[in-house]
Amino acid sequence: MDMVLLLTIILAAVVLANILARHVSFIPLPFFLIILGGMLAALPIYRNFQLDPSTFALAIIAPMLFNEAQNSSRFWIGRSITNILSLAVGLVLVTVLVVGAGLHLAMAVLPLTLCFALLAIVTPTDASAVNSIFEANPIAEEQAGILQHESLFNDAAGIVLFDLSLTAFISGTFSLKLAVGMFLWEFLGGLLFGSLMGVVIVSTRLFLIRYNDDTPIIMVLIQLLSPFLIYLLAEKLLLSGILAVVAAGLVQGSERDKLRLTSSRMQLVTSNVWEIVSGTLSGVVFVLLGLSLPEVVEALHQAPNPNWNILKLVLIGIGVYLAKGALRLAWSRYMLKRRVKSKHEWRDSLVMALSGANGTITLSLAFSMPNTVNGQPFAFRGMMIFVAAVVILTSLIMPTIFVPIILPSQDQRKPRYRWVKRMIQAAISDLLKEKEHPAEAQIVIDSLQQQLVLDSTPNLHLRRQLMSESHQVELKAAQKLHDDGKITDDELTYYTKFLNLSNFSADEKIWKNVLLRIRFSLHIGTMYKDLNRAQEAFLTAPVALEEIYWREQFEKHGEDILPIEKAGFEAVMAFLKTQQGDNGVETNMVKRFYRTRHRRINGEDVDMNIVYQMFMRAFHSEYELIQDSLQTGKIDSALAEKLQSRISTDEMTYLQNVEVFRD
């Protein structure tokens, strides 16, 4: 039960961190996650929290790397394989030997084998951490491709070197022949085993698709179970489970080439599920890091040398990061082959060096160190975990600060969102020309304007102010009708009550909604002496019910609410037209409310077949704008792809929620 509670709290922290990161975009998401994890560690129930490394690797790292691999571009891997292997194997090996030896000179109390083990821990980069940095600091496509794919392979090299170093420390002996054999068995064996398992799984899924057994629950569950099965089997065979999962993921990615447009729904569902799973697991990793920091600090008490205090270990960690960063900088400058020539090779190399962030694998390896060695407490464990944690945090902080300074300033105007607005406005402009079915066209226009609202950030205070001002405009319009002798005292009184109630419900607050539901259900139940009608009234949104209710009340007294409402509606529309300027988003929200109310109170029946046609017409207008802009060179294919993907998603959303547009 405690673990379920912990998982629930961690997931809540992931949600909160993602919300904060969206509003404070200059700070990478991992920092919010680590801070929230540290806050959770302050709770008494989690003060003695300990991370199980084997569970961590199986439950989090395996599915994360599987998803990273299946979404990787095999084109990029094939194109940059020499650079990827150079960084993932060559640089890892050189870093472990060179910086590890230097660390032993600076920190003689730590045996050379453990210095090598520590460098094996902090050398592998992390795809999730790299991606989180890219979101805030976009870099060149070639650099991003190499970094992301490097992180898939250098994990295995780091793990194997860590195992060799730790084994040498525990046994007190080292055999080069045994070490090379172990490296090849784990590295190449893991790749081969994972590839074979990937082929088997892909063949099974294609077989199921061929016989129409490709329901999402079957296909998605098979894919979600794959990384766990492959990892466990590879570890049983003493192979690299991490590398086996990566290889299987790369093979899994080939399935999309075979399917193309076949089983489209299954592919979309699978993609969406993995996007959620991967994002959640990435967040959980950094929350766990923050949650584990107190354990790291506490483990320092086991250090054999009291002179190595926290400050000195922080400096050691920063020194290790700078040393391996300098080596990575030189390696990126002289050992990597660039397909695209650059006038700023040192700058690009520095970006490559800074962007090699650490994360999940480093954290997992650090906590996988044994608590005891040869029956005695492992005195260096706390010191090594703390240094590894310092390296992780430093590797996240440095690119966040310096990459934006090094790179040319990015375009903050977000051209994608400008074009989203343009294509929605193109659809609205086309529908405004519709003369034969204006009511149906207006329903679609209102929905499109709502998209503009969601793509922008509406000022709710300004919206409430506009609603209040519109309410006063309509009250004055009704009062003028009364002053001109066009409506009676009773009509003015009852229409004023209607407007007050309408303005009350327009606020869309939950407590107001509940009060109105109770009020309508009691009133209608009493008036008609019908429990079913009272129940229907309670289950119907007040904003959809009140217009009908007041129209019936006016008719019951031999009066007509429609002319009064029409005058008020026209007065409000005229007023809102003057407010369009800088308040376009909020004004459209208010306009939509009044148009919907006007349509409902007039009882206008709309033909849903025509509404469907209008939506298809709108989507077609958006497609045409994107196609014309692409042909004329106003946008590139990458932006056009994202925009068309958005249109397709909107179209699918409409088709799956047709009933929503009937009200």
C-alpha positions in Angstrom: 0.0 0.0 0.0 2.9 2.4 0.8 4.4 1.8 -2.6 1.1 2.5 -4.3 0.9 5.8 -2.4 4.5 6.6 -3.3 3.9 6.0 -7.0 0.7 8.1 -6.9 2.6 11.0 -5.2 5.5 10.7 -7.7 3.1 10.8 -10.7 1.4 13.8 -9.2 4.8 15.4 -8.9 5.5 14.7 -12.6 2.3 16.4 -13.5 3.0 19.4 -11.4 6.6 19.7 -12.7 5.3 19.6 -16.3 2.9 22.4 -15.6 5.6 24.5 -14.0 8.0 23.9 -16.9 5.4 25.0 -19.4 5.1 28.4 -17.7 8.8 28.8 -16.8 10.2 27.6 -20.1 13.8 28.9 -19.5 14.3 26.3 -16.8 14.5 22.7 -18.1 11.9 20.2 -16.8 14.4 18.0 -14.9 15.1 20.7 -12.4 11.5 21.0 -11.4 11.3 17.2 -11.1 14.4 17.0 -8.9 13.2 19.8 -6.7 9.8 18.2 -6.2 11.5 14.9 -5.5 13.7 16.6 -2.8 10.5 18.1 -1.3 9.0 14.6 -1.1 12.1 13.3 0.6 11.3 15.8 3.5 8.2 13.8 4.3 8.7 11.6 7.3 7.4 8.5 5.5 10.0 8.8 2.8 13.1 9.8 4.7 14.6 6.3 4.6 13.6 5.8 0.9 16.0 3.5 -0.9 16.1 2.9 -4.6 16.4 -0.7 -5.8 18.8 -0.5 -8.8 17.6 -3.8 -10.4 13.9 -2.7 -10.3 14.9 0.7 -11.5 16.7 -0.7 -14.6 13.9 -3.1 -15.4 10.9 -1.0 -14.8 12.1 2.4 -16.0 15.3 2.3 -18.1 14.3 -0.7 -20.2 11.0 0.7 -21.6 12.5 4.2 -21.9 15.4 3.0 -24.1 13.1 0.7 -26.0 10.9 3.6 -27.0 13.8 5.8 -27.8 15.2 3.2 -30.1 12.0 2.4 -31.9 11.5 6.1 -32.6 15.1 6.6 -33.7 15.8 7.2 -37.4 17.6 4.2 -38.9 18.5 6.6 -41.7 20.4 8.8 -39.2 22.0 5.8 -37.5 23.2 4.4 -40.8 24.4 7.8 -41.9 26.3 8.6 -38.7 27.2 5.2 -37.4 30.9 5.9 -37.3 30.4 9.1 -35.3 27.9 7.3 -33.0 30.2 4.4 -32.3 33.2 6.7 -31.9 31.4 8.6 -29.1 29.6 5.6 -27.6 32.5 3.2 -27.4 35.8 5.1 -28.2 35.1 8.2 -26.2 33.7 6.2 -23.2 36.7 4.0 -23.1 39.2 6.8 -23.3 37.4 8.9 -20.8 37.3 6.1 -18.3 41.0 5.5 -18.6 42.3 9.1 -18.8 40.0 10.9 -16.4 39.8 7.9 -14.1 43.6 7.9 -13.8 43.6 11.7 -13.2 40.9 11.3 -10.5 43.1 8.7 -8.7 46.0 11.2 -8.6 43.7 13.9 -7.2 41.9 11.6 -4.8 44.4 8.9 -3.8 42.1 7.6 -1.1 39.9 6.1 -3.9 41.5 3.0 -5.5 42.2 3.2 -9.2 39.7 0.5 -10.1 37.0 2.5 -8.3 38.0 5.6 -10.1 37.5 3.7 -13.4 34.2 2.5 -12.1 33.1 6.1 -11.1 34.0 7.4 -14.6 32.1 4.5 -16.2 29.1 5.6 -14.2 29.2 9.3 -15.2 30.4 8.9 -18.9 27.2 7.6 -20.6 24.8 10.3 -21.8 21.1 10.2 -21.3 18.5 10.5 -24.1 15.8 11.9 -21.8 18.1 14.5 -20.3 19.4 15.5 -23.7 15.8 15.9 -25.1 14.8 18.0 -22.2 17.7 20.4 -22.9 16.8 20.5 -26.6 13.3 21.7 -25.8 14.6 24.9 -24.3 17.8 25.2 -26.4 17.3 23.8 -30.0 20.6 22.8 -31.7 21.5 21.8 -35.2 19.8 18.7 -36.6 23.0 16.8 -37.2 24.2 17.5 -33.7 20.9 16.5 -32.2 20.8 13.3 -34.2 24.3 12.2 -33.1 23.7 13.0 -29.5 20.3 11.2 -29.3 21.6 8.1 -31.0 24.9 8.1 -29.1 23.0 7.8 -25.8 21.4 4.6 -27.0 24.7 2.8 -27.4 27.1 4.3 -24.8 25.0 3.0 -22.0 26.1 -0.6 -22.7 29.8 0.5 -22.9 29.5 2.3 -19.6 27.7 -0.7 -17.9 30.3 -3.2 -19.2 33.3 -1.0 -18.1 31.6 -0.5 -14.7 31.1 -4.2 -14.2 34.8 -4.9 -15.1 36.1 -2.2 -12.8 33.9 -3.3 -9.9 34.8 -6.9 -10.4 38.5 -6.0 -10.5 38.2 -4.1 -7.2 36.3 -6.9 -5.4 38.6 -9.7 -6.7 41.8 -7.7 -6.5 42.9 -9.0 -9.9 42.5 -7.9 -13.5 42.7 -10.0 -16.7 42.8 -8.1 -20.0 41.8 -11.2 -21.9 38.9 -11.9 -19.6 37.9 -8.2 -19.8 37.9 -8.1 -23.6 36.0 -11.4 -23.8 33.4 -10.1 -21.3 33.0 -6.9 -23.2 32.5 -8.6 -26.5 30.0 -11.1 -25.0 27.9 -8.5 -23.3 28.1 -5.9 -26.1 27.9 -7.9 -29.2 25.8 -10.7 -27.6 23.3 -8.1 -26.3 23.0 -6.6 -29.8 22.5 -9.9 -31.5 20.0 -11.3 -28.9 18.0 -8.1 -28.9 17.9 -8.1 -32.7 16.6 -11.7 -32.9 14.0 -11.1 -30.2 12.9 -7.9 -32.1 12.5 -9.9 -35.3 10.4 -12.5 -33.5 8.1 -9.9 -31.9 7.7 -7.9 -35.1 6.9 -11.1 -37.0 4.3 -12.0 -34.4 2.6 -8.6 -34.6 2.6 -8.6 -38.4 1.0 -12.1 -38.3 -1.7 -10.8 -36.0 -2.3 -7.9 -38.3 -2.6 -10.2 -41.3 -5.4 -12.1 -39.6 -7.2 -8.9 -38.3 -6.2 -9.5 -34.7 -4.6 -6.0 -34.5 -6.9 -4.6 -31.8 -5.2 -1.9 -29.7 -5.4 -3.9 -26.5 -3.5 -6.8 -28.1 -0.9 -4.9 -30.0 -0.2 -2.2 -27.4 0.2 -4.7 -24.6 2.6 -6.9 -26.7 4.7 -3.8 -27.4 4.6 -2.7 -23.7 5.7 -6.1 -22.5 8.5 -6.5 -25.0 11.2 -4.4 -23.3 10.6 -6.2 -19.9 10.8 -9.7 -21.5 13.9 -8.9 -23.6 15.7 -7.3 -20.7 15.0 -10.2 -18.3 16.0 -12.9 -20.8 19.2 -11.0 -21.8 20.3 -10.6 -18.1 19.7 -14.3 -17.5 22.1 -15.1 -20.4 24.7 -12.6 -18.8 24.3 -10.3 -21.8 23.7 -6.5 -21.8 20.0 -6.2 -21.1 20.1 -2.5 -21.9 21.8 -3.1 -25.3 19.4 -6.0 -26.1 16.4 -3.7 -25.5 17.9 -1.0 -27.7 18.5 -3.5 -30.5 15.0 -4.8 -30.2 13.6 -1.3 -30.3 15.5 -0.5 -33.5 14.1 -3.6 -35.1 10.6 -2.7 -33.8 10.9 0.6 -35.6 11.2 -1.2 -38.9 7.6 -2.4 -38.4 6.3 1.0 -39.4 8.1 0.7 -42.8 6.2 -2.5 -43.5 2.8 -1.3 -42.3 2.8 2.2 -43.9 -0.9 3.0 -44.0 -2.0 -0.5 -42.9 -3.5 -0.7 -39.4 -3.4 3.1 -39.1 -5.6 3.2 -36.0 -3.4 0.7 -34.1 -0.3 2.7 -35.1 -1.8 6.0 -33.8 -2.9 4.4 -30.5 0.5 2.8 -30.0 2.3 6.1 -30.7 0.1 8.0 -28.2 0.4 5.4 -25.5 4.2 5.3 -25.8 4.4 9.1 -25.8 2.6 9.1 -22.4 4.6 6.2 -21.0 7.9 7.6 -22.0 7.2 11.1 -20.7 5.9 9.7 -17.4 9.0 7.4 -16.9 11.4 10.3 -17.8 9.8 12.4 -15.1 9.8 9.6 -12.6 13.5 9.2 -13.0 14.3 12.7 -11.9 11.8 12.7 -9.1 13.5 9.6 -7.8 16.9 11.4 -8.0 15.5 14.2 -5.8 13.9 11.6 -3.5 17.2 9.8 -3.2 19.4 12.8 -2.4 19.1 12.5 1.4 20.2 8.9 1.1 23.2 10.1 -0.9 24.2 12.6 1.8 23.6 10.1 4.6 25.8 7.6 2.8 28.7 10.0 3.1 29.0 9.1 6.7 30.5 5.8 5.6 33.4 7.6 3.9 36.8 6.3 5.1 38.4 9.7 5.2 36.6 12.4 7.3 38.6 15.1 5.4 36.5 14.5 2.3 33.5 16.7 3.3 30.6 17.7 1.1 32.3 20.8 -0.3 35.4 18.9 -1.4 33.2 16.2 -3.0 31.2 18.8 -4.8 34.5 20.3 -6.2 35.6 16.8 -7.2 32.3 16.2 -9.0 32.6 19.5 -10.9 36.2 18.7 -11.7 35.2 15.3 -13.1 32.6 16.9 -15.2 35.0 19.6 -16.6 37.7 17.0 -17.3 35.5 14.7 -19.2 33.8 17.7 -20.9 37.2 18.9 -22.1 38.0 15.5 -23.5 34.6 15.3 -25.1 35.2 18.8 -26.7 38.5 17.7 -28.2 37.0 14.4 -29.4 34.0 16.2 -31.0 36.4 18.7 -32.8 39.0 16.2 -34.2 37.4 12.7 -34.2 34.0 13.3 -35.6 33.3 13.5 -39.3 30.8 16.2 -40.3 28.7 15.9 -43.4 27.7 19.5 -43.2 30.6 21.8 -43.2 30.5 24.6 -40.6 32.3 27.9 -40.2 32.0 27.5 -36.5 33.6 24.1 -35.8 34.8 24.9 -32.3 31.5 26.4 -31.4 29.6 23.3 -32.6 32.0 21.1 -30.8 31.5 23.0 -27.6 27.7 22.6 -28.0 28.3 18.8 -28.5 30.4 18.7 -25.4 27.9 20.7 -23.2 24.9 18.8 -24.5 26.1 15.4 -23.3 24.0 15.4 -20.2 23.8 12.5 -17.7 20.7 11.0 -16.1 19.0 7.7 -15.9 21.9 5.3 -16.5 24.2 7.2 -14.3 21.7 7.2 -11.5 21.0 3.5 -11.9 24.7 2.5 -12.0 25.5 4.7 -9.0 22.8 3.0 -6.8 23.7 -0.4 -8.1 27.0 -0.4 -6.2 26.9 -3.0 -3.4 26.4 -2.1 0.2 29.0 -4.7 1.3 32.2 -6.0 -0.3 33.7 -9.3 0.9 31.4 -9.2 4.0 32.5 -5.7 5.0 30.5 -2.4 4.5 31.5 -0.8 1.2 33.0 2.4 2.6 33.3 4.2 -0.7 29.7 3.8 -1.8 28.4 7.0 -0.4 31.3 9.1 -1.7 30.9 7.7 -5.2 27.1 8.1 -5.3 27.4 11.8 -4.2 30.0 12.6 -6.8 27.9 11.0 -9.5 24.9 13.1 -8.3 27.0 16.2 -8.6 28.0 15.3 -12.1 24.4 14.7 -13.1 23.2 18.1 -11.8 26.2 19.9 -13.2 25.6 18.3 -16.6 22.1 19.6 -16.6 23.0 23.1 -15.4 25.9 23.9 -17.7 24.0 23.5 -21.1 21.0 25.4 -19.7 23.2 28.4 -19.0 25.8 28.3 -21.8 24.2 26.7 -24.9 21.8 29.7 -25.4 24.8 32.0 -25.0 26.9 30.1 -27.5 24.3 29.6 -30.2 22.8 32.4 -32.3 19.6 33.7 -30.8 16.6 31.6 -31.5 13.4 32.9 -33.2 11.0 33.3 -30.3 8.0 34.1 -32.5 7.2 30.4 -33.0 6.3 30.4 -36.7 4.4 27.1 -36.2 1.8 28.9 -34.1 1.6 31.8 -36.4 0.7 29.5 -39.2 -1.8 27.6 -37.1 -3.6 30.9 -36.6 -3.5 31.7 -40.3 -4.9 28.4 -41.4 -7.8 28.6 -38.9 -8.5 32.1 -40.0 -8.5 30.9 -43.6 -11.1 28.3 -42.8 -13.2 30.9 -40.9 -13.0 33.3 -43.9 -14.2 30.6 -46.2 -17.2 29.7 -44.0 -18.2 33.4 -43.7 -19.0 33.3 -47.4 -21.7 30.6 -46.8 -25.1 32.1 -47.5 -27.3 29.0 -47.9 -26.6 27.4 -44.5 -25.5 30.2 -42.2 -26.6 28.6 -38.9 -24.5 25.4 -39.6 -21.6 27.4 -40.8 -21.7 29.5 -37.6 -21.4 26.4 -35.4 -18.2 25.5 -37.2 -16.9 29.0 -37.0 -17.5 29.1 -33.3 -15.6 25.9 -32.9 -12.7 27.2 -35.0 -12.6 30.4 -32.9 -12.5 28.3 -29.8 -9.3 26.8 -31.3 -7.8 30.2 -31.5 -8.7 30.7 -27.9 -6.9 27.5 -26.8 -3.9 28.3 -29.0 -3.6 31.6 -27.2 -3.7 32.2 -23.5 -7.0 34.0 -22.7 -7.1 36.6 -20.0 -10.0 35.2 -17.8 -10.2 38.5 -15.9 -10.7 40.4 -19.1 -13.3 37.8 -20.3 -15.3 38.3 -17.1 -15.0 42.1 -17.6 -16.3 41.8 -21.2 -19.1 39.5 -20.0 -20.1 42.0 -17.4 -20.0 44.9 -19.8 -22.0 43.0 -22.4 -24.6 42.2 -19.7 -25.0 45.9 -18.9 -25.3 46.6 -22.7 -28.2 44.1 -22.9 -29.9 45.4 -19.8 -29.8 48.9 -21.3 -31.2 47.5 -24.6 -34.1 45.9 -22.7 -34.7 49.1 -20.7 -34.9 51.1 -23.9 -37.5 48.8 -25.3 -39.5 49.4 -22.1 -39.0 53.1 -22.3 -40.2 53.1 -25.9 -43.3 51.2 -24.8 -42.4 48.1 -26.8 -42.5 45.7 -23.8 -44.4 45.6 -20.6 -43.3 46.0 -17.0 -43.6 42.2 -16.5 -41.6 41.5 -19.6 -38.8 43.7 -18.5 -38.9 42.2 -15.0 -38.8 38.6 -16.2 -36.2 39.4 -18.9 -34.0 41.0 -16.4 -34.2 37.8 -14.2 -33.3 35.8 -17.3 -30.3 38.0 -18.1 -29.1 37.8 -14.5 -29.4 34.0 -14.5 -27.7 33.8 -17.9 -24.8 36.0 -16.7 -24.6 33.9 -13.5 -24.2 30.6 -15.5 -21.8 32.1 -18.0 -19.1 32.2 -15.4 -18.8 28.3 -15.7 -17.8 27.8 -12.1 -18.6 24.3 -10.7 -20.4 25.5 -7.6 -22.7 27.7 -9.8 -23.3 24.9 -12.1 -24.4 22.6 -9.3 -26.7 25.3 -7.8 -28.4 25.9 -11.1 -28.9 22.2 -11.7 -30.6 21.8 -8.4 -32.7 24.9 -9.0 -33.9 23.9 -12.4 -34.6 20.3 -11.4 -36.7 21.3 -8.3 -38.6 24.0 -10.3 -39.4 21.7 -13.3 -40.2 18.7 -11.0 -42.6 20.9 -9.0 -44.2 22.5 -12.1 -44.8 19.4 -14.1 -45.1 16.9 -11.2 -42.8 14.6 -13.2 -39.7 13.0 -11.6 -38.2 12.0 -15.0 -38.3 15.6 -16.2 -36.7 16.8 -13.0 -34.0 14.2 -13.4 -33.4 15.2 -17.1 -33.2 18.9 -15.9 -30.5 18.0 -13.4 -28.5 16.1 -15.9 -28.7 18.8 -18.5 -26.1 21.6 -18.5 -27.8 24.8 -17.1 -26.4 26.9 -20.0 -28.3 24.7 -22.4 -31.5 24.5 -20.4 -32.2 28.1 -19.2 -33.0 29.5 -22.6 -35.6 26.9 -23.2 -37.0 27.3 -19.7 -37.4 31.1 -20.0 -38.9 30.8 -23.5 -41.6 28.5 -22.0 -42.2 30.8 -19.1 -42.8 33.8 -21.4 -45.1 31.7 -23.6 -47.0 30.5 -20.6 -47.8 34.2 -19.8 -48.8 34.9 -23.4 -45.6 36.9 -24.0 -42.7 36.5 -26.5 -39.1 36.6 -25.3 -37.6 36.3 -28.8 -37.9 40.0 -30.0 -36.4 41.2 -26.7 -33.6 38.7 -26.9 -32.9 39.7 -30.6 -32.6 43.4 -29.7 -30.3 42.5 -26.8 -28.2 40.2 -28.9 -27.8 42.7 -31.7 -26.8 45.4 -29.1 -24.2 43.1 -27.6 -22.7 42.1 -31.0 -22.4 45.7 -31.9 -20.6 46.5 -28.6 -18.2 43.5 -29.0 -17.4 44.6 -32.5 -15.8 47.7 -31.0 -13.8 45.6 -28.5 -12.2 43.3 -31.1 -8.8 45.1 -31.3 -6.2 43.7 -28.8 -8.9 41.7 -27.0 -9.7 39.4 -29.9 -9.3 36.1 -28.0 -11.5 37.1 -25.1 -14.0 38.9 -27.4 -14.4 35.7 -29.4 -15.2 33.7 -26.3 -17.9 36.1 -25.3 -19.3 36.2 -28.8 -19.5 32.5 -28.9 -21.5 32.4 -25.7 -24.0 34.9 -27.0 -24.3 33.3 -30.5 -25.0 29.9 -28.9 -27.6 31.4 -26.5 -29.2 33.2 -29.4 -29.4 30.0 -31.5 -30.8 27.9 -28.6 -33.4 30.4 -27.4 -34.7 30.7 -31.0 -34.9 26.9 -31.2 -33.1 26.9 -34.5 -32.8 23.3 -35.8 -29.5 22.6 -37.6 -28.9 19.8 -40.0 -26.0 17.8 -38.7 -25.3 16.5 -42.2 -24.7 20.1 -43.3 -22.6 20.7 -40.1 -20.5 17.8 -41.2 -20.1 19.2 -44.6 -19.1 22.6 -43.2 -16.4 20.9 -41.0 -15.0 19.1 -44.0 -15.0 22.3 -45.9 -13.1 24.0 -43.1 -10.5 21.3 -43.0 -10.1 21.4 -46.7 -9.5 25.2 -46.6 -6.8 24.7 -44.0 -5.1 22.0 -46.2 -5.3 24.2 -49.2 -3.5 27.1 -47.4 -0.7 24.8 -46.2 -0.3 23.3 -49.7 -0.2 26.7 -51.4 2.3 28.0 -48.8 4.5 25.0 -49.3 4.5 25.3 -53.1 5.3 29.0 -53.0 8.1 28.4 -50.5 6.6 30.3 -47.6 7.0 27.3 -45.3 9.3 24.3 -45.5 8.3 20.6 -45.5 9.0 20.1 -41.8 6.6 22.9 -40.8 4.0 21.7 -43.3 4.2 18.2 -41.9 3.5 19.5 -38.4 0.6 21.7 -39.5 -1.0 18.9 -41.6 -0.6 16.5 -38.7 -2.6 19.0 -36.6 -5.4 19.3 -39.1 -5.6 15.5 -39.3 -5.8 15.3 -35.5 -8.6 17.9 -35.5 -10.4 16.0 -38.1 -10.2 12.7 -36.2 -11.3 14.5 -33.0 -14.4 15.8 -34.7 -15.3 12.5 -36.2 -15.0 10.8 -32.8 -17.0 13.5 -31.0 -19.8 14.4 -33.5 -22.4 14.4 -30.7 -20.7 17.2 -28.9 -21.6 19.6 -31.8 -25.4 18.9 -31.6 -26.0 21.3 -28.8 
